[in-house]
Amino acid sequence: MPLLDHLRTRLPLFALTVGSFGIGSTEFVIMGLLPEVAGDLNVSIPSAGMLVTGYAMGVVVGAPLMAVALSKAPRKGALLTLMAIFMLGNLLCALAPSFGLMMAARVFTAFAHAAFFGMGAVVAADLVPRDQRAQAMALMFAGLTLANVLGVPGGTALGQALGWRYTFGVVAAIGLVALVGLAALLPRMAAVPGPGLAQEFRMLRDPRVLLGMALSGVSAASLFSVFTYIRPILSGVTQVSDDGVSLFLLLFGVGLTVGNLLGGRLADRRPLRMLVAIFFLLTLVLAGFTLTSAYWGPALLTLFVWGVISFAAVPALQIRVMDAAHGSPTLASTLNQGGFNIGCAGGAYLGGLAIQSGVSYAQLPWVGAALALLAFGMTFIARAQDRKHGRQAGAARDAAAFAH
């Protein structure tokens, strides 16, 4: 019986992992296929690069829209709907005859992104005992990190060999596998009872929720302010060949996966204390990258450690926002994913701005270190908020006891 109970829990989690693997693949694989897409659709490579921006903006806009649209739907049905949108969107990408329709298909696909991760995190947490919630969410988010290890390089190689449309067709097939798996394995789960949509959005008045989302955004900005430009850093500063760059990025992806799973185990205990340590270490690692990036071996080690620490924060950040918005966990979790993607876009912009201002690629990690230091400072504000909230909750309990 214990084995059967374990399988009943883990198999639905694996179906969620497949879904997040497909979504992560479709988000990032376009970066490796820009020349092929640009050539086929008769646009310049910089114009094709707008497909990345369009997807990110689709995630941000789609987060509140899908949260509203699916707020009263049973959670299993909502996840199946989101995966169907994802699958259809990728099929439209594979068939798009023009750049305009390709952009529309990318934005349509992105609408499922934040809502799937937001609702999937809540569902994953509900499938396991309370002291294993972060581990369950980390297992789901492992699909996103594995997409960087396997999905993106594999999809890029397939697109270069057979054509980029085949890549999006395969990603759509992955969505079908996830859809069937969720339909077969996920138990029926009613919609989370809530006070109503207007009341749910009031959780945005809670400073702890807003700061938690801001932490997610700054954490993402720290990562993408440097990682967006990792290829010219490795090629120009570390003097790594194209094949060597692939090896470096593969190891970084392994680091992301290890960090995500490790963070899931640790975040179930003291998530905020863990975030304090993570952002402190992240500041040191990125500052150190300004020195180690000039040497092949130290740069490879730094990249792996950076990946581990960066994604170790993800489960803790998600748990914190969900717990702070205890009456509206699905909405908060979904909007937190939108905040993370705003951070991705903002970090890439800040990194590009620094380069245009004369910062060398060797010194660019200082931008990421500064953002990590900002996040480190924000964790102390979060601790003060928690202490204040604890005092207020204690006073409310005492008043209630006195009234009785």
Helices and strands as residue ranges (DSSP letters): H 2-28, G 29-33, H 34-41, H 45-69, H 75-95, H 99-126, G 130-132, H 133-146, I 147-151, H 152-162, H 164-185, H 197-201, G 202-205, H 207-227, H 230-232, I 233-237, H 242-267, H 271-292, H 296-324, H 329-356, H 365-403
